[in-house]
Amino acid sequence: MVSLAGTCGNALVIVLYMTCAKLQATVSNLLVVSLAITDLTTCLLVMMPSAWALLADRWPLTAWTCDLHCAVNYLCIIVSMMTMALISGERFLAVTQPAIHRNRMTRQLLARLEALVCVEGVVFAAVPIVFRWVRYDKWEAVCAIDWFTYSEALIYVLVAFVVCFSLPAVFILITNTTIICVSYVSSRARVLPHSLPAQENGRRRAKDERPEKRANRSSLHHVIVRSMLVVIIAFFVFLTPFSVTKLIKMWTMDEDSVPGPVNLMATLCQYVASAINPFIYFLLRRDYRAAAWRLLRPQEQPRPHAFQRQLQVPEVVPYDSCDMMQLNALPQFQDNK
């Protein structure tokens, strides 16, 4: 159920981004769709094989697919974590240095940074396959690294935890704390424009509408910040049980130090972190809800306004005969003489 919900939700986010020009105009949505692609990969290539293995009470596929399952799982977790760090950095720059963000933060730059994140994830995910450290964990229902048998695997896990999780987590904590403080101060200091009566001069009216447009852009900015904060908080909340169980096992070096059902629930929480993001977008962001509504509802032909229908020119019927009624309908010109 979690896999199906995550697959439908993340696929819808990707389709909306590809079909809606308004979503593509917002630079930060590129990171959102990248995170959706990562979560969709987790739902298809990690969750579904885990559900199959859980029902079969063993790994039902071949050995090399177990290695691939472990690699894809680690790749998606690392890319998700680093993408969260990129989202936090992009929002931090947008809040603290808006001028630099408008001039420097382009879609090409974010694409290059996301490509580097994917390369880092591929490197760390390939190491366990190269050294054959992977085995199927029955209670976690995933193919994971066996650091109890291979001592070198423990060093790798510690390095990966520091580089791919601890450092990004500290960066995310600092940047989002700053974002919350700056957003709170700016919301207290912001003065909303008063509604002015319509002016006859068009230039005066356009000048009066500028504060309203700035207020709308500021409102969209705060909505994006709020939704991204909720996504990051949800990611850490659901990933924490999985990380804590791993740390306990590494600290005690005892595989049975964590009960089996607790391991299974920790894995399920990790999967929920990849499936919940689309629902946060649709709940908190009006632009995604509007794009989804335009995509899912049937297209209707717009009807002209009543005033426009009155202005439509009637079709002219040619006069093929000399009927007196048609001749009388022609315009009459009186001779003043």
C-alpha positions as CSV (number, residue, x, y, z in Angstrom):
1,M,0.0,0.0,0.0
2,V,2.8,2.4,0.8
3,S,4.6,1.5,-2.4
4,L,1.4,2.1,-4.5
5,A,0.6,5.4,-2.9
6,G,4.2,6.6,-3.3
7,T,4.3,5.5,-6.9
8,C,1.0,7.3,-7.9
9,G,1.9,10.4,-5.9
10,N,5.5,10.8,-7.2
11,A,4.5,10.0,-10.8
12,L,1.8,12.7,-10.6
13,V,4.4,15.2,-9.4
14,I,6.7,14.4,-12.3
15,V,3.9,14.6,-14.9
16,L,2.7,18.0,-13.4
17,Y,6.2,19.4,-13.7
18,M,6.6,18.3,-17.3
19,T,3.2,19.6,-18.4
20,C,2.9,22.8,-16.4
21,A,4.9,25.8,-17.5
22,K,4.1,27.7,-14.4
23,L,5.8,25.0,-12.2
24,Q,8.8,25.0,-14.5
25,A,9.2,28.7,-14.1
26,T,10.0,28.3,-10.4
27,V,13.6,27.2,-10.2
28,S,13.3,25.3,-6.9
29,N,10.7,22.9,-8.4
30,L,13.6,21.3,-10.3
31,L,14.8,19.9,-7.0
32,V,11.3,18.9,-6.1
33,V,10.9,16.8,-9.3
34,S,14.4,15.3,-8.7
35,L,13.4,14.2,-5.3
36,A,10.2,12.8,-6.7
37,I,12.2,10.8,-9.3
38,T,14.3,9.4,-6.4
39,D,11.3,8.5,-4.4
40,L,9.6,6.9,-7.4
41,T,12.7,4.7,-7.9
42,T,12.5,3.7,-4.2
43,C,8.9,2.7,-4.6
44,L,9.4,0.7,-7.7
45,L,12.8,-1.0,-7.2
46,V,13.1,-1.1,-3.4
47,M,9.7,-1.3,-1.8
48,M,8.0,-3.7,-4.2
49,P,10.8,-6.3,-4.0
50,S,10.8,-5.9,-0.2
51,A,7.1,-6.6,-0.1
52,W,7.6,-9.7,-2.2
53,A,10.4,-10.9,0.0
54,L,8.4,-10.3,3.1
55,L,5.5,-12.3,1.8
56,A,7.8,-15.1,0.6
57,D,9.8,-15.0,3.9
58,R,13.0,-15.1,1.9
59,W,14.7,-13.4,-1.0
60,P,12.7,-14.7,-4.0
61,L,15.1,-13.6,-6.8
62,T,18.7,-14.3,-7.8
63,A,21.8,-13.3,-5.8
64,W,22.8,-10.5,-8.2
65,T,19.3,-8.9,-7.8
66,C,19.9,-8.8,-4.1
67,D,23.1,-6.8,-4.7
68,L,21.2,-4.5,-7.0
69,H,18.5,-4.1,-4.4
70,C,21.0,-3.0,-1.8
71,A,22.7,-0.6,-4.2
72,V,19.5,1.1,-5.3
73,N,18.4,1.4,-1.7
74,Y,21.6,3.1,-0.6
75,L,21.7,5.2,-3.7
76,C,18.1,6.6,-3.2
77,I,18.7,7.3,0.5
78,I,22.0,9.2,-0.2
79,V,20.5,11.1,-3.1
80,S,17.4,12.0,-1.0
81,M,19.5,13.2,1.8
82,M,21.8,15.3,-0.4
83,T,18.8,16.7,-2.3
84,M,17.4,17.8,1.0
85,A,20.6,19.7,1.6
86,L,20.4,21.3,-1.8
87,I,16.8,22.4,-1.2
88,S,17.9,23.8,2.2
89,G,20.8,25.7,0.6
90,E,18.7,27.1,-2.2
91,R,16.0,28.3,0.2
92,F,18.6,29.7,2.5
93,L,20.0,31.8,-0.4
94,A,16.6,32.9,-1.5
95,V,15.7,34.1,2.0
96,T,19.0,35.7,3.0
97,Q,20.4,36.9,-0.4
98,P,17.4,37.3,-2.7
99,A,19.3,39.4,-5.3
100,I,22.1,36.8,-5.6
101,H,19.5,34.1,-5.7
102,R,17.7,35.7,-8.7
103,N,21.0,36.3,-10.6
104,R,23.0,33.2,-9.8
105,M,20.6,30.4,-8.9
106,T,19.7,29.1,-12.4
107,R,18.1,25.8,-13.5
108,Q,21.4,24.8,-15.1
109,L,23.3,25.3,-11.9
110,L,20.9,23.2,-9.9
111,A,21.0,20.5,-12.6
112,R,24.8,20.3,-12.3
113,L,24.6,20.1,-8.5
114,E,22.0,17.4,-8.6
115,A,24.2,15.5,-11.1
116,L,27.1,15.7,-8.6
117,V,24.8,14.3,-5.9
118,C,23.9,11.4,-8.1
119,V,27.5,10.6,-8.9
120,E,28.3,10.6,-5.1
121,G,25.4,8.3,-4.5
122,V,26.5,5.9,-7.3
123,V,30.1,5.7,-5.9
124,F,28.9,4.9,-2.4
125,A,26.3,2.4,-3.6
126,A,28.8,0.5,-5.8
127,V,31.3,-0.2,-3.0
128,P,29.2,-3.0,-1.3
129,I,28.6,-4.7,-4.6
130,V,32.3,-4.7,-5.6
131,F,33.4,-6.2,-2.3
132,R,30.4,-8.6,-2.0
133,W,29.2,-7.4,1.4
134,V,25.5,-7.8,0.7
135,R,23.1,-10.3,2.2
136,Y,19.4,-10.5,2.8
137,D,18.2,-9.3,6.2
138,K,15.0,-11.3,7.1
139,W,13.6,-8.8,9.7
140,E,14.5,-5.7,7.8
141,A,13.1,-7.2,4.6
142,V,15.9,-5.7,2.6
143,C,19.2,-6.6,1.2
144,A,21.7,-4.8,3.4
145,I,25.5,-4.7,4.2
146,D,26.7,-7.5,6.5
147,W,29.2,-5.6,8.7
148,F,29.1,-8.3,11.3
149,T,31.0,-10.7,9.0
150,Y,33.2,-8.2,7.1
151,S,35.2,-5.8,9.3
152,E,36.0,-3.6,6.3
153,A,32.3,-3.0,5.8
154,L,32.0,-1.3,9.2
155,I,34.6,1.3,8.1
156,Y,32.7,1.9,5.0
157,V,29.4,2.4,6.9
158,L,31.0,4.8,9.3
159,V,32.5,6.9,6.4
160,A,29.2,6.9,4.5
161,F,27.3,7.9,7.6
162,V,29.6,10.9,8.3
163,V,29.9,12.1,4.7
164,C,26.3,11.4,3.4
165,F,24.3,11.8,6.5
166,S,25.9,13.6,9.5
167,L,27.4,16.5,7.6
168,P,24.3,17.1,5.4
169,A,22.1,16.9,8.5
170,V,24.1,19.6,10.3
171,F,24.0,21.8,7.2
172,I,20.2,21.2,6.9
173,L,19.7,22.0,10.6
174,I,21.7,25.3,10.4
175,T,20.2,26.6,7.2
176,N,16.6,25.8,8.1
177,T,17.0,27.4,11.6
178,T,18.2,30.5,9.8
179,I,15.3,30.3,7.4
180,I,12.8,30.1,10.2
181,C,14.3,33.0,12.0
182,V,14.5,35.3,9.0
183,S,11.0,34.4,7.8
184,Y,9.6,35.1,11.2
185,V,11.3,38.5,11.4
186,S,10.2,39.4,7.8
187,S,6.6,38.3,8.5
188,R,6.5,40.6,11.5
189,A,8.0,43.5,9.7
190,R,6.0,43.1,6.5
191,V,3.3,45.8,5.9
192,L,0.5,44.6,3.7
193,P,-0.6,47.2,1.1
194,H,-4.0,48.8,1.6
195,S,-6.7,48.6,-1.0
196,L,-6.9,51.8,-3.0
197,P,-9.9,53.0,-5.1
198,A,-9.6,52.6,-8.8
199,Q,-7.9,55.6,-10.5
200,E,-8.8,57.0,-13.8
201,N,-5.2,57.3,-14.9
202,G,-3.9,54.0,-16.1
203,R,-0.3,54.8,-15.0
204,R,-1.5,55.5,-11.4
205,R,-3.5,52.3,-11.4
206,A,-0.5,50.2,-12.5
207,K,1.6,51.9,-9.9
208,D,-0.9,51.0,-7.2
209,E,-1.0,47.3,-8.3
210,R,2.8,46.8,-7.8
211,P,2.6,46.3,-4.0
212,E,-0.1,43.7,-4.5
213,K,2.1,41.8,-7.0
214,R,5.0,42.0,-4.6
215,A,2.8,40.7,-1.9
216,N,1.6,37.8,-4.1
217,R,5.3,36.8,-4.9
218,S,6.1,37.1,-1.2
219,S,3.1,34.8,-0.3
220,L,4.3,32.2,-2.9
221,H,7.8,32.4,-1.5
222,H,6.5,31.8,2.1
223,V,4.4,28.9,0.9
224,I,7.4,27.2,-0.8
225,V,9.5,27.7,2.3
226,R,6.8,26.3,4.5
227,S,6.2,23.2,2.3
228,M,9.9,22.4,2.0
229,L,10.3,22.7,5.8
230,V,7.5,20.2,6.3
231,V,9.0,17.9,3.7
232,I,12.4,18.0,5.4
233,I,10.9,17.5,8.9
234,A,8.9,14.5,7.7
235,F,12.0,13.0,6.1
236,F,14.0,13.2,9.3
237,V,11.1,12.0,11.4
238,F,10.5,8.9,9.3
239,L,14.2,8.2,8.7
240,T,15.3,8.5,12.4
241,P,14.1,5.0,13.5
242,F,16.0,3.4,10.6
243,S,19.2,5.3,11.5
244,V,18.9,4.7,15.2
245,T,18.5,0.9,14.8
246,K,21.7,0.9,12.6
247,L,23.6,2.9,15.1
248,I,22.6,0.6,18.0
249,K,23.8,-2.4,16.0
250,M,27.1,-0.8,15.2
251,W,27.6,0.3,18.8
252,T,26.9,-3.1,20.3
253,M,28.2,-5.2,17.4
254,D,25.3,-7.5,18.1
255,E,22.7,-8.3,15.4
256,D,20.1,-9.2,18.0
257,S,20.5,-6.0,20.0
258,V,17.4,-4.6,18.3
259,P,14.2,-6.8,18.2
260,G,13.2,-8.1,14.8
261,P,9.7,-6.3,14.7
262,V,11.4,-3.0,15.6
263,N,13.7,-3.5,12.6
264,L,10.7,-4.1,10.4
265,M,8.9,-1.0,11.6
266,A,12.1,1.0,11.1
267,T,12.2,-0.1,7.5
268,L,8.5,0.7,7.0
269,C,9.1,4.2,8.4
270,Q,12.0,4.7,5.9
271,Y,9.6,3.8,3.1
272,V,6.9,6.1,4.3
273,A,9.5,9.0,4.0
274,S,9.6,8.3,0.3
275,A,5.9,8.1,-0.2
276,I,4.6,11.1,1.9
277,N,6.2,14.0,0.0
278,P,3.6,14.3,-2.8
279,F,0.8,14.6,-0.3
280,I,2.6,17.4,1.5
281,Y,2.9,19.3,-1.8
282,F,-0.8,18.9,-2.7
283,L,-1.8,19.8,0.9
284,L,0.3,22.9,1.3
285,R,1.0,24.3,-2.2
286,R,-1.8,25.8,-4.2
287,D,0.2,25.8,-7.4
288,Y,0.5,22.0,-7.4
289,R,-3.2,21.6,-6.5
290,A,-4.2,23.9,-9.4
291,A,-1.9,22.1,-11.8
292,A,-3.3,18.7,-10.8
293,W,-6.9,20.0,-11.1
294,R,-6.2,21.3,-14.7
295,L,-4.6,18.0,-15.6
296,L,-7.3,15.7,-14.1
297,R,-10.5,17.5,-14.9
298,P,-12.0,17.2,-18.5
299,Q,-11.2,20.1,-20.8
300,E,-14.2,22.4,-21.5
301,Q,-14.5,24.9,-24.3
302,P,-14.7,28.4,-22.8
303,R,-18.0,30.1,-23.6
304,P,-17.9,33.7,-24.8
305,H,-19.1,36.4,-22.4
306,A,-22.6,37.8,-23.0
307,F,-21.2,41.1,-24.0
308,Q,-18.9,39.4,-26.5
309,R,-21.8,37.5,-28.0
310,Q,-23.6,40.7,-28.6
311,L,-20.6,42.2,-30.4
312,Q,-20.4,39.2,-32.8
313,V,-21.0,40.2,-36.4
314,P,-24.0,38.3,-37.9
315,E,-23.3,36.2,-40.9
316,V,-24.1,38.1,-44.2
317,V,-26.4,36.1,-46.5
318,P,-25.9,37.0,-50.2
319,Y,-28.9,38.2,-52.1
320,D,-29.4,35.7,-54.9
321,S,-32.8,37.1,-56.0
322,C,-34.7,40.3,-56.3
323,D,-37.2,39.6,-53.6
324,M,-39.0,42.7,-52.5
325,M,-38.6,41.8,-48.8
326,Q,-34.8,41.6,-49.2
327,L,-34.7,44.9,-51.2
328,N,-36.7,46.6,-48.5
329,A,-34.2,45.4,-45.9
330,L,-31.4,47.2,-47.6
331,P,-30.3,50.6,-46.2
332,Q,-32.3,53.5,-47.6
333,F,-30.6,56.8,-48.7
334,Q,-32.8,59.9,-48.8
335,D,-32.1,62.6,-51.3
336,N,-32.1,66.0,-49.6
337,K,-33.0,67.6,-52.8
